[in-house]
Amino acid sequence: MEDFLNSFPYTYYRIGIRYVIAAGIAFLLFYVIFRRQKFFKKIQAKFPKQKDYYRDLVYSLVTIAIFTVIAHLSFVTFRSYNILIYDWNAKSGWYWLLTVAPIFVIHDFYFYWAHRLMHHPKIFTSVHKVHHLSTNPSPWTAYAFHPLEAVIETLIIPILVFTVPTHPFIIVLFMIFQIIYNVYGHLGFELFPSGFHKTKIGRYINTSVAHNQHHKKFTGNFGLYTLVWDRLFGTIRQDYDDDYEMATRKDIKKAAEAA
């Protein structure tokens, strides 16, 4: 317990600073500096209210505390039981790189089903509704979870440390990628170009438009990094293509005008 209390502030800081940097930079660029720019079109024309930003930030700070507890349990308390490899020299560089693939697939698959389950009528109100208070999400929404949902979200950490024999730093790097992509999903602006959603690769990539639809309409598009599971299990929204085209059409027009 003493070890946990001593390490908690530092671990909280490390997880929290990633969130603040990723969400803060995105917010500064799109909601302050380039708020009125026309190259990227706001998916929903209106911007969230100040109270929405504050609410998301407060819930996120609680979420980070829960993430800190689970991370400590996974990496420190149960270190002798997990299957992580703590010696970089024990495996080749290719091995470490290849372990990213199962981490990606496991998290994407876990998130899809956990997210879909949280939309069950008997669970939604008490667990997932807090996140959906942001019907028009912003970068700060990325970690705005009810404490129960925060626990569900961060269970991916113990799942990974007990299933993927990788170095703990690989998981840390992946979590940095996770928050960056999570912020993009809640950005409120689409960064991919017009037509991307219909390409061979793009149709399986989860876009900001796809997740924005989910926040606004509450159904479909349950994926995190990809739309693979949504397409496979029939939960992709039927109006996704139309909304994506609407959100990206103006950026091409304005770019042409600027040229």
C-alpha positions in Angstrom: 0.0 0.0 0.0 2.8 2.4 0.9 4.4 1.7 -2.5 1.1 2.5 -4.3 0.6 5.7 -2.3 4.2 6.8 -3.2 3.9 6.1 -6.9 0.3 7.2 -7.4 1.0 10.9 -8.0 3.7 10.2 -10.5 1.7 7.6 -12.4 -1.4 9.9 -12.3 0.8 12.7 -13.7 2.2 10.5 -16.6 -1.3 9.3 -17.7 -2.9 12.7 -17.1 -0.2 14.7 -19.1 -0.8 12.5 -22.1 -4.5 13.3 -22.0 -3.9 17.0 -21.4 -1.3 17.3 -24.2 -3.3 15.4 -26.8 -6.6 17.0 -26.0 -5.1 20.4 -25.3 -3.2 20.7 -28.6 -6.2 19.5 -30.6 -8.5 21.9 -28.7 -6.1 24.8 -29.1 -5.7 24.3 -32.8 -9.3 23.6 -33.8 -11.3 25.4 -31.1 -9.2 28.5 -30.6 -6.5 29.3 -33.2 -8.2 28.0 -36.3 -11.8 28.1 -35.0 -13.0 30.1 -38.0 -10.9 28.5 -40.6 -12.7 26.8 -43.5 -10.4 24.1 -44.7 -11.8 21.5 -42.3 -15.5 21.6 -41.8 -17.0 21.3 -38.3 -19.0 18.1 -38.4 -21.7 19.7 -36.3 -21.9 23.4 -37.1 -22.3 24.5 -33.5 -19.5 24.4 -30.9 -20.1 22.9 -27.5 -20.8 25.2 -24.6 -18.2 26.1 -21.9 -20.0 23.9 -19.3 -19.6 20.9 -21.7 -15.8 21.4 -21.7 -15.7 21.7 -17.9 -17.9 18.7 -17.3 -15.8 16.6 -19.6 -12.6 17.7 -18.0 -13.8 16.9 -14.5 -15.0 13.4 -15.4 -11.7 12.9 -17.3 -9.6 13.7 -14.2 -11.6 11.1 -12.2 -11.1 8.6 -15.1 -7.3 9.2 -15.0 -7.3 8.3 -11.3 -9.0 5.0 -12.0 -6.6 4.3 -14.9 -3.8 5.0 -12.5 -5.0 2.4 -10.0 -5.5 -0.3 -12.6 -2.2 0.4 -14.2 -0.4 0.1 -10.9 -2.1 -3.2 -10.1 -1.3 -4.6 -13.6 2.3 -3.5 -13.9 3.5 -3.4 -10.3 1.3 -5.3 -7.8 0.8 -8.4 -10.1 4.1 -8.1 -11.9 5.2 -11.6 -10.8 2.0 -13.0 -12.3 1.7 -11.2 -15.7 3.5 -12.5 -18.9 5.3 -9.2 -19.7 8.9 -9.4 -20.7 10.9 -6.7 -18.9 14.3 -7.2 -20.6 14.6 -5.5 -24.0 17.5 -7.8 -24.9 15.4 -11.0 -24.4 13.8 -10.5 -27.9 14.6 -9.0 -31.2 13.4 -5.7 -32.5 11.1 -7.4 -34.9 9.5 -9.4 -32.1 8.7 -6.2 -30.2 7.2 -4.6 -33.3 5.1 -7.6 -34.1 3.5 -7.6 -30.6 1.8 -4.4 -31.5 -0.6 -6.3 -33.9 -2.3 -8.5 -31.2 -2.5 -5.5 -28.9 -4.3 -3.5 -31.6 -6.7 -6.3 -32.5 -7.5 -7.3 -28.9 -8.2 -3.7 -27.8 -10.2 -2.9 -30.9 -12.3 -6.1 -30.4 -12.7 -5.6 -26.7 -13.7 -2.0 -27.0 -16.4 -2.8 -29.7 -18.1 -5.4 -27.5 -17.7 -3.5 -24.2 -19.1 -0.4 -25.9 -22.0 -2.2 -27.5 -22.8 -3.8 -24.2 -22.8 -0.5 -22.4 -25.6 0.6 -24.8 -27.9 -2.1 -23.4 -31.0 -0.3 -21.9 -30.3 -1.9 -18.5 -26.8 -0.6 -18.4 -26.7 2.6 -20.4 -28.1 5.1 -17.9 -26.0 4.0 -15.0 -22.7 3.5 -16.9 -22.4 5.1 -20.3 -24.9 8.0 -20.2 -22.2 10.4 -18.8 -20.1 10.0 -21.9 -23.1 10.7 -24.1 -23.9 13.9 -22.3 -21.5 15.2 -24.9 -23.8 14.9 -28.0 -21.5 17.3 -29.7 -18.1 16.0 -28.5 -14.8 17.9 -28.2 -11.2 16.7 -27.6 -11.9 16.9 -23.8 -14.6 14.2 -24.2 -12.0 11.5 -24.9 -11.8 10.4 -21.2 -15.1 11.8 -19.9 -16.5 8.6 -18.4 -18.6 7.6 -15.5 -16.3 5.8 -12.9 -17.9 2.5 -13.7 -17.3 3.0 -17.4 -13.7 4.1 -16.6 -13.2 0.7 -14.9 -14.6 -1.1 -18.0 -12.4 0.9 -20.3 -9.2 0.3 -18.4 -9.7 -3.4 -18.0 -7.9 -3.6 -21.3 -4.7 -3.1 -19.4 -4.8 -6.3 -17.3 -6.2 -8.2 -20.3 -3.1 -7.2 -22.3 -0.5 -7.8 -19.6 -1.9 -11.3 -19.1 -2.3 -12.2 -22.8 0.5 -10.5 -24.8 4.1 -11.3 -24.0 5.5 -7.9 -24.8 7.6 -5.2 -23.0 5.5 -2.9 -20.8 6.9 0.1 -22.7 5.2 -1.2 -25.8 1.9 -1.1 -24.0 2.7 2.4 -22.8 3.5 3.5 -26.3 0.3 1.9 -27.6 -1.7 3.8 -24.9 -0.2 7.0 -26.2 -1.4 6.1 -29.7 -4.8 5.3 -28.1 -5.3 8.7 -26.6 -4.2 10.5 -29.7 -6.7 8.4 -31.8 -9.4 8.8 -29.1 -9.0 12.6 -29.3 -9.3 12.5 -33.1 -12.5 10.5 -32.7 -14.0 13.2 -30.5 -12.4 16.1 -32.4 -15.6 17.3 -34.1 -13.7 17.8 -37.3 -12.9 15.2 -40.0 -9.2 15.1 -40.9 -9.4 12.4 -43.6 -10.1 13.6 -47.1 -13.3 13.4 -49.1 -13.9 9.9 -50.5 -11.6 8.2 -48.0 -14.5 6.3 -46.4 -15.1 4.4 -49.7 -11.5 3.3 -50.4 -10.4 -0.3 -49.7 -8.7 0.8 -46.5 -10.8 3.8 -45.6 -14.0 1.9 -45.3 -12.6 0.0 -42.4 -11.0 2.9 -40.6 -13.0 4.5 -37.8 -13.3 8.2 -38.6 -14.2 11.3 -36.5 -17.5 11.5 -38.5 -18.4 7.9 -37.6 -17.8 8.5 -33.9 -19.5 11.9 -34.0 -22.6 10.2 -35.4 -22.5 7.8 -32.5 -22.5 10.6 -30.0 -25.2 12.6 -31.7 -27.5 9.7 -32.6 -26.6 7.1 -29.8 -26.8 4.1 -32.1 -24.4 2.2 -34.4 -20.7 2.9 -35.0 -19.4 1.2 -31.9 -15.8 0.8 -33.0 -12.6 2.4 -31.6 -9.8 2.2 -34.2 -11.7 0.4 -37.0 -15.1 -0.2 -38.4 -14.3 -3.9 -39.0 -16.6 -5.2 -36.3 -19.3 -2.7 -37.1 -19.4 -3.9 -40.7 -19.0 -7.5 -39.8 -21.8 -7.5 -37.2 -24.1 -5.0 -39.0 -23.9 -2.0 -36.7 -22.5 0.5 -39.1 -24.9 3.4 -39.5 -26.7 3.5 -42.9 -26.3 7.3 -43.1 -22.6 7.2 -42.4 -21.5 7.6 -46.1 -23.9 10.6 -46.6 -22.7 12.3 -43.4 -19.0 11.7 -44.2 -19.4 13.2 -47.6 -21.3 16.2 -46.2 -18.5 16.8 -43.6 -15.7 16.7 -46.1 -17.2 18.3 -49.2 -16.5 21.9 -48.3 -12.8 21.3 -47.4 -12.1 20.4 -51.0 -14.0 23.4 -52.3 -12.2 25.8 -50.0 -8.8 24.3 -50.7 -9.4 24.8 -54.4 -10.5 28.4 -53.8 -7.4 29.1 -51.7 -5.1 27.6 -54.5 
